[in-house]
């Protein structure tokens, strides 16, 4: 209930009391005293209501201050908690990144070794194949050379025989 409503009710009550007193035929001086008393009572009630409103406002401001402090404390704690969680997350990410880098380096080293071994094996196989091919070529060339030598000897024998025949004739 607001102050204006209370004052309205008090005023109505005062008017009723005044009317009742006049009806009962009290003396004018008594009515004046009653009006003065009613005015004083109304003034006291108005002052009391104003004090209650002022106290209520002060109390509300104090409650608001407490709530504001509580909110600020909660926000500060939340900020600290979030910062701590971010630091932990950053540390975890750093650790995971280092683990990934190490795994990548290990994997790359293993791939390098595998490729090196494969290349060395291929080189050895190619060298063996080239050596075998070279031996085959040498054997073939030797075989051709022997065949050529035999053919040349046959030709020489044939020529020598024909030269002797020509010389006899």
ABEGO torsion letter per residue (X at the ends): XBAAAAAAAAAAAAAAAAAAAAAAGBBAAAAAAAAAAAAAAAAAAAAAAAAAAAAAAAAAAAAAAAAAAAAAAAAAAAAAAAAAAAAAAAAAAAAAAAAAAAAAAAAAAAAAAAAAAAAAAAAAAAAAAAAAAAAAAAAAAAAAAAAAAAAAAAAAAAAAAAAAAAAAX
